[in-house]
Amino acid sequence: MGASPRRVNLSIETTSRVQVVDITARVEEAVRELGIEEGTVHVFCPHTTGAVAVNEAADPDVATDIGRALSAMVPDLRFAHAEGNAPAHLLATLVGPSELLPVLGGRLGLGTWQGVFFCEFDGPRSRTVWVMGSP
């Protein structure tokens, strides 16, 4: 029997400049692929203009509201970063690149309404999120 993978890469295609994408089901699949029954899984975004968050997944309007509110918090001012995406870097810093989540009975240990989200702040782009853990 071969060794279980230690990381699963999730490919995510975003379609707008700021977008909050529910990736809960894909993270659950990665947990199964990693063979984790009890423990933790680390969900990490290796991009400087993207982030990972946990929030309400029952109502899709919440994800839209989060994206709009975060964008309003960091307007496009005259930043020194000449690339034109300084607000995206600041938003990614505010939200953070990762979440450490419990795994219980082979499933994510989330609250009733919680989900896992990839937060795009410089789209549209092709992104990768790493799901790491060990059985």
C-alpha positions as CSV (number, residue, x, y, z in Angstrom):
1,M,0.0,0.0,0.0
2,G,1.4,3.4,-1.0
3,A,1.9,6.3,1.3
4,S,-0.9,8.8,1.7
5,P,-0.4,12.2,0.2
6,R,0.5,15.0,2.6
7,R,-0.9,17.8,0.4
8,V,-3.7,18.2,-2.0
9,N,-3.7,21.2,-4.4
10,L,-7.0,22.8,-5.2
11,S,-7.2,24.7,-8.4
12,I,-9.6,27.7,-8.3
13,E,-10.6,29.9,-11.2
14,T,-12.0,33.3,-10.2
15,T,-14.1,35.4,-12.4
16,S,-14.0,38.9,-10.8
17,R,-11.6,41.3,-9.1
18,V,-12.9,40.6,-5.6
19,Q,-14.7,37.2,-5.1
20,V,-15.3,35.0,-2.1
21,V,-15.5,31.4,-3.2
22,D,-17.0,28.5,-1.1
23,I,-14.4,25.7,-1.2
24,T,-15.8,23.7,1.7
25,A,-16.8,20.6,-0.4
26,R,-13.4,20.6,-2.1
27,V,-11.6,20.8,1.2
28,E,-13.8,17.9,2.5
29,E,-12.7,15.8,-0.5
30,A,-9.1,16.7,0.2
31,V,-9.5,15.5,3.8
32,R,-10.7,12.1,2.5
33,E,-7.9,11.9,0.0
34,L,-5.4,12.7,2.8
35,G,-6.9,9.9,4.9
36,I,-7.4,12.0,8.0
37,E,-9.9,10.6,10.5
38,E,-9.0,12.7,13.6
39,G,-6.7,15.7,13.8
40,T,-6.3,18.9,11.9
41,V,-6.0,20.1,8.3
42,H,-4.2,23.3,7.3
43,V,-5.8,25.2,4.4
44,F,-3.2,27.6,2.9
45,C,-3.2,30.2,0.1
46,P,0.3,30.6,-1.4
47,H,-0.6,33.9,-3.1
48,T,0.0,37.4,-1.8
49,T,-3.4,38.7,-3.1
50,G,-5.6,35.9,-2.0
51,A,-6.7,34.6,1.4
52,V,-8.6,31.8,3.2
53,A,-11.4,32.4,5.7
54,V,-14.1,30.5,7.6
55,N,-17.6,32.1,7.7
56,E,-21.3,31.4,7.0
57,A,-21.9,29.2,4.0
58,A,-25.6,28.6,4.3
59,D,-26.5,32.0,2.7
60,P,-24.4,32.8,-0.4
61,D,-25.2,36.5,0.1
62,V,-22.8,36.5,3.1
63,A,-19.8,35.7,0.8
64,T,-20.9,38.6,-1.5
65,D,-21.3,40.9,1.4
66,I,-17.9,40.0,2.9
67,G,-16.2,40.8,-0.5
68,R,-18.0,44.1,-0.8
69,A,-17.4,45.2,2.8
70,L,-13.7,44.3,2.6
71,S,-13.3,46.2,-0.6
72,A,-14.9,49.3,1.0
73,M,-12.5,49.0,3.9
74,V,-9.4,49.4,1.7
75,P,-10.1,51.9,-1.1
76,D,-7.7,52.2,-4.0
77,L,-5.6,55.1,-2.7
78,R,-2.4,56.4,-4.0
79,F,-0.2,53.6,-2.9
80,A,3.6,53.4,-3.5
81,H,3.2,49.8,-4.9
82,A,3.2,50.7,-8.6
83,E,1.7,47.4,-9.8
84,G,-1.8,48.7,-9.2
85,N,-3.0,46.0,-6.8
86,A,-1.9,47.4,-3.5
87,P,-5.4,47.1,-2.1
88,A,-5.4,43.4,-2.9
89,H,-2.2,42.9,-0.9
90,L,-3.7,44.8,2.1
91,L,-6.9,42.8,2.0
92,A,-5.0,39.5,1.9
93,T,-3.0,40.7,4.9
94,L,-6.2,41.6,6.8
95,V,-7.9,38.2,6.1
96,G,-4.8,36.0,6.3
97,P,-3.4,33.2,4.2
98,S,-4.6,30.2,6.1
99,E,-7.0,28.4,8.5
100,L,-6.2,25.4,10.8
101,L,-9.3,23.3,11.0
102,P,-10.2,20.3,13.1
103,V,-11.1,16.9,11.5
104,L,-13.5,14.7,13.4
105,G,-14.6,11.3,12.1
106,G,-13.1,12.0,8.7
107,R,-15.0,15.3,8.2
108,L,-14.2,18.9,8.8
109,G,-15.2,19.9,12.3
110,L,-17.1,23.1,11.3
111,G,-20.1,24.7,13.0
112,T,-23.6,24.3,11.6
113,W,-23.4,27.3,9.3
114,Q,-19.7,27.5,8.7
115,G,-17.8,27.0,5.4
116,V,-14.3,27.4,4.1
117,F,-13.7,30.2,1.6
118,F,-11.0,31.3,-0.8
119,C,-11.0,35.1,-1.0
120,E,-9.8,36.6,-4.3
121,F,-8.7,40.2,-4.2
122,D,-6.9,40.6,-7.5
123,G,-8.9,38.6,-10.0
124,P,-9.9,37.1,-12.2
125,R,-7.1,34.6,-11.9
126,S,-6.1,30.9,-11.7
127,R,-5.3,30.2,-8.1
128,T,-4.1,27.2,-6.0
129,V,-5.0,26.5,-2.4
130,W,-3.0,23.8,-0.5
131,V,-4.8,21.5,1.9
132,M,-2.2,19.8,4.1
133,G,-2.4,17.2,6.8
134,S,-1.5,13.7,7.7
135,P,-3.4,10.6,8.7
